[in-house]
Amino acid sequence: MTSEPAIKANSSEAHQFYQRGLAAARGGQKRVAEGLLIRAVRLDPQHERAWLWLSAVVEDPQQQAFCLEAVLGINPNNEPAQRGLRTLKEQKLLVGAAKPITGLSQPPADGAKPLHNDHQESWWITWRRRRRDISRARLLIWLFPLMLVGLAMGLNSMVAIAITPTAAPATVIAEPVAALSAPPTPTMVSILEAEPISVIEGLTISYLEAIAPLRTTLRDATLAYRNATSQPGGSVGYVVSTQHLYAVVQRAISDLDKLRPPRTLQQAHNDYRRGLELELEGLGAVLEFYSGYDVANANHAAQRFQEARAYIERATITFNAHSQHMAQLSSIGPNTAR
């Protein structure tokens, strides 16, 4: 007969898989959650919550019904399971009997744990099953941090949107300059009073023309990186893509330092540079993650990408507003009173 400590060990391990599966399900990673929850109910067929959450992540209505029936087999009074089955029937999603999930069977109706007659055979089967489950669980546990990095890469898509040079609405032409945070910079009015309009226009146009190809290069490199890292493949390819984008951002910072922004765009210039520095830190954290698969590095990368997006987005609004403003001024004839 299987010993009581062995049963407790299985239940404890099953609960660990359940907690990881629950976190993955709440994070939207249904495929990862499905694999973890299946491991949980295999180790502990009486895990009511694991069966219930498994019904929420599988796609096939017949498999959903199978999981819900398993819940009711453990606890006939489980209201969420009752409502789930009732909804499937009302929406006419069930065609025939419930469809078992591969490798799973309904838990014993009396709530008893499956027992073995021979202790030595039970030990061997338990050890072999646990070794197999641990091997698969290790793979899933390694994949889960990669999913976290995938979320971090998702933040990078926001950077690509921020870098894209799109036109800003005319109503915000003067607002971005006034809305920039500390340190305060001279307003558009005070600068125009101090320098001739023609000088301001010339410096602004020269700066915007110089920074445009830099922003385009960053946008294209970021989009290429997102496409490369969104495809299934080994971590070696992801590392190469990350290193390439790291070099592009590093070179962009160097090129940006060579530009001389007009005072009207100094704050936006500083914001854009700070955003690129933070993105560089995030990419560095991603490379550190791939070297040791430490989740802390994935979290650090996600935080840096989010901060970078805020800076780059604010600078982009100002760049676009001034671009549109310059375009409007260029449409005014030289003899037009200003």
C-alpha positions in Angstrom: 0.0 0.0 0.0 1.2 3.5 -0.7 2.4 5.1 2.5 0.8 8.2 3.9 3.9 10.3 3.5 4.0 9.5 -0.2 0.4 10.7 -0.5 1.2 13.9 1.3 4.2 14.5 -0.9 2.1 14.1 -4.0 -0.6 16.4 -2.6 2.1 19.0 -1.8 3.7 18.8 -5.2 0.2 19.0 -6.8 -0.6 22.1 -4.9 2.6 23.7 -6.2 1.7 23.0 -9.7 -1.8 24.3 -9.1 -0.4 27.6 -7.7 1.8 28.0 -10.8 -1.0 27.1 -13.1 -3.3 29.6 -11.4 -0.7 32.4 -11.8 -0.3 31.5 -15.5 -4.1 31.5 -16.0 -4.5 34.9 -14.4 -1.7 36.2 -16.5 -3.4 35.1 -19.7 -1.0 32.2 -20.5 -3.6 29.5 -21.0 -1.4 26.9 -22.7 1.1 27.1 -19.9 -1.6 27.0 -17.3 -3.2 24.0 -18.9 0.0 22.0 -18.7 0.6 22.9 -15.1 -2.9 22.2 -14.0 -2.9 18.8 -15.7 0.2 17.9 -13.7 -1.6 19.0 -10.6 -4.7 16.8 -11.1 -2.5 13.8 -12.1 -0.6 14.0 -8.8 -3.8 14.7 -6.8 -7.0 13.7 -8.6 -9.0 15.1 -5.7 -7.8 18.6 -6.1 -11.1 20.3 -6.7 -9.8 23.8 -7.5 -7.2 22.5 -10.0 -10.0 20.7 -11.9 -12.1 23.9 -11.8 -9.4 26.1 -13.2 -8.4 23.5 -15.7 -12.0 23.8 -17.1 -11.4 27.5 -17.5 -8.2 27.2 -19.6 -9.1 24.3 -22.0 -10.7 25.4 -25.3 -12.8 22.3 -26.2 -16.4 22.5 -24.6 -16.4 18.7 -24.2 -13.1 18.8 -22.3 -14.6 21.7 -20.2 -17.5 19.5 -19.3 -15.2 16.6 -18.4 -13.4 18.9 -15.9 -16.6 20.3 -14.5 -18.0 16.8 -14.0 -14.8 15.8 -12.2 -15.3 18.8 -9.9 -18.9 17.7 -9.2 -17.6 14.1 -8.6 -15.4 15.5 -5.8 -18.0 18.1 -4.5 -21.5 17.8 -5.9 -22.4 21.1 -4.3 -19.7 23.1 -6.2 -21.8 26.0 -7.6 -19.3 27.3 -10.2 -19.1 23.9 -11.7 -22.9 23.5 -11.7 -23.3 26.9 -13.4 -20.5 26.0 -16.0 -22.2 22.8 -17.0 -25.6 24.5 -17.1 -24.2 27.3 -19.4 -22.6 24.8 -21.8 -25.9 23.0 -22.1 -27.9 26.2 -22.5 -25.6 27.4 -25.3 -25.8 24.0 -26.9 -22.0 23.7 -27.0 -22.0 20.0 -25.8 -22.2 17.5 -28.6 -22.4 14.0 -27.1 -20.7 13.0 -23.9 -17.8 14.9 -22.2 -14.4 14.4 -23.8 -11.6 13.3 -21.5 -8.4 15.1 -21.6 -5.5 12.9 -22.8 -3.9 11.2 -19.9 -6.6 12.1 -17.4 -9.4 10.1 -15.9 -12.3 11.0 -13.5 -11.3 11.0 -9.8 -12.7 8.2 -7.6 -16.3 9.0 -6.7 -15.8 8.1 -3.0 -12.9 10.5 -2.7 -10.3 7.8 -2.0 -6.8 7.9 -3.2 -5.8 5.2 -5.7 -3.9 2.5 -3.8 -1.4 -0.2 -4.9 -1.3 -3.7 -3.4 2.4 -4.0 -3.4 4.5 -1.5 -1.6 7.6 -2.0 -3.8 5.6 -1.7 -7.0 4.0 1.5 -5.6 7.4 3.0 -4.8 8.7 2.2 -8.3 5.7 3.6 -10.1 5.6 6.7 -7.9 9.3 7.3 -8.5 9.1 6.8 -12.3 6.0 9.0 -12.5 7.5 11.7 -10.4 10.7 11.7 -12.4 8.7 12.1 -15.6 6.6 14.9 -14.1 9.6 16.7 -12.7 11.3 16.6 -16.1 8.2 18.0 -17.8 7.6 20.5 -15.0 11.2 21.7 -15.3 10.6 22.5 -19.0 7.4 24.3 -18.1 9.0 26.2 -15.3 11.7 27.3 -17.7 9.1 28.3 -20.3 7.1 30.4 -17.7 9.9 33.0 -17.2 10.3 33.1 -21.0 6.6 34.1 -21.1 7.4 36.8 -18.6 10.1 38.1 -20.9 7.6 37.9 -23.7 5.5 40.4 -21.7 8.6 42.5 -21.3 9.1 42.3 -25.1 5.5 43.4 -25.4 6.4 46.6 -23.6 9.1 47.1 -26.3 6.3 47.2 -28.9 5.1 50.4 -27.1 8.6 51.8 -27.7 8.3 51.1 -31.4 5.0 52.9 -31.5 6.6 55.9 -29.6 9.5 56.0 -32.0 7.3 55.9 -35.1 7.2 59.5 -36.5 3.4 60.1 -36.8 1.8 63.5 -37.1 0.3 65.1 -34.0 -3.1 66.8 -33.8 -3.0 70.6 -34.4 -4.6 71.2 -31.0 -1.5 70.1 -29.1 1.1 72.2 -30.9 1.8 74.5 -27.9 0.8 72.1 -25.1 3.7 69.6 -25.1 6.3 72.3 -24.4 4.2 73.7 -21.5 3.5 70.2 -20.1 7.1 69.0 -19.8 8.2 68.1 -16.3 11.0 69.6 -14.3 13.5 71.0 -14.8 11.5 73.9 -16.3 12.6 75.2 -19.8 11.9 78.5 -21.5 8.5 78.7 -23.1 8.0 79.1 -26.8 6.9 82.8 -26.3 9.9 83.8 -24.3 12.3 82.2 -26.8 10.7 83.8 -29.7 11.0 87.2 -28.0 14.8 86.6 -27.5 15.7 85.3 -31.0 14.4 86.0 -34.5 11.7 83.7 -35.8 13.8 82.8 -38.8 16.6 81.5 -36.5 14.2 79.5 -34.4 12.7 78.0 -37.5 16.0 77.2 -39.1 17.4 75.5 -36.0 14.2 73.5 -35.4 13.9 72.3 -39.0 17.6 71.3 -39.1 17.3 69.3 -35.8 14.1 67.6 -36.8 15.5 66.6 -40.2 18.7 65.3 -38.4 16.8 63.2 -35.9 14.2 61.8 -38.3 16.5 59.0 -39.8 17.7 58.1 -36.3 14.2 57.6 -35.1 13.3 55.6 -38.3 16.3 53.3 -37.8 15.3 52.7 -34.2 11.7 52.0 -35.2 12.7 49.5 -37.9 15.2 47.8 -35.6 12.7 47.5 -32.8 10.0 46.1 -35.1 12.5 43.5 -36.5 13.4 42.6 -32.9 9.8 42.1 -31.9 9.2 39.9 -35.0 12.3 37.8 -34.3 11.5 37.3 -30.6 7.8 36.5 -31.2 8.7 33.5 -33.3 9.2 30.1 -31.7 12.9 29.1 -31.5 15.8 28.6 -29.2 17.2 31.2 -26.8 20.3 31.5 -28.9 18.4 33.3 -31.6 16.7 35.5 -29.1 20.1 36.5 -27.6 21.4 37.4 -31.1 18.4 39.6 -31.8 18.7 41.3 -28.4 22.4 42.0 -28.9 21.6 43.5 -32.3 19.0 45.8 -31.0 21.3 46.7 -28.0 24.0 47.8 -30.5 21.5 49.9 -32.5 20.2 51.7 -29.5 23.7 52.3 -28.2 24.7 53.7 -31.6 21.6 55.9 -31.6 22.5 57.4 -28.2 26.0 58.2 -29.6 24.5 59.9 -32.7 21.9 61.8 -30.6 24.7 63.3 -28.6 26.2 64.8 -31.8 23.0 66.8 -32.5 22.5 70.4 -31.2 18.8 70.9 -30.4 17.3 74.3 -30.3 16.2 75.5 -26.9 12.6 74.8 -27.8 13.4 71.1 -28.2 16.1 70.7 -25.5 13.7 69.1 -23.0 12.3 66.7 -25.6 15.9 65.9 -26.7 16.8 65.1 -23.1 13.6 63.0 -22.6 14.3 61.0 -25.8 17.9 60.3 -24.8 16.8 59.2 -21.3 14.2 56.9 -22.8 16.9 55.3 -25.0 19.2 54.9 -22.0 16.4 53.1 -20.1 15.6 50.9 -23.1 19.3 50.0 -23.2 19.2 49.0 -19.5 16.1 46.9 -20.2 17.9 45.1 -23.1 20.9 44.5 -20.8 18.6 42.9 -18.2 17.1 40.6 -20.9 20.6 39.5 -21.9 21.3 38.8 -18.2 18.1 36.8 -18.0 19.1 34.5 -20.8 22.4 33.8 -19.1 20.8 32.5 -15.9 17.0 32.5 -16.4 16.5 34.6 -13.2 13.0 36.0 -13.1 14.2 39.1 -11.3 16.0 40.1 -14.5 12.8 39.7 -16.5 11.0 41.9 -14.0 13.8 44.5 -14.2 13.6 44.5 -18.0 9.8 45.0 -18.0 10.1 48.0 -15.6 12.8 49.6 -17.6 10.9 49.2 -20.9 7.8 50.8 -19.2 9.8 53.8 -18.0 11.5 54.2 -21.4 8.2 54.3 -23.1 7.0 57.1 -20.9 10.0 59.3 -21.8 10.1 58.5 -25.5 6.3 59.0 -25.8 6.5 62.4 -24.2 9.4 63.4 -26.5 7.6 62.1 -29.6 4.6 64.2 -28.9 6.8 67.3 -28.8 8.7 66.3 -31.9 5.5 65.7 -33.8 3.9 69.0 -32.6 6.9 71.0 -33.7 7.1 69.2 -37.1 3.5 70.1 -37.8 4.1 73.6 -36.6 7.0 74.0 -39.0 5.0 72.6 -41.8 2.3 75.1 -41.2 4.8 78.0 -41.1 6.4 76.8 -44.3 3.0 77.0 -46.0 2.8 80.7 -45.1 4.2 83.0 -47.8 7.2 85.2 -47.1 5.1 88.3 -47.5 2.5 87.2 -45.2 2.3 89.2 -41.9 3.3 87.1 -38.9 
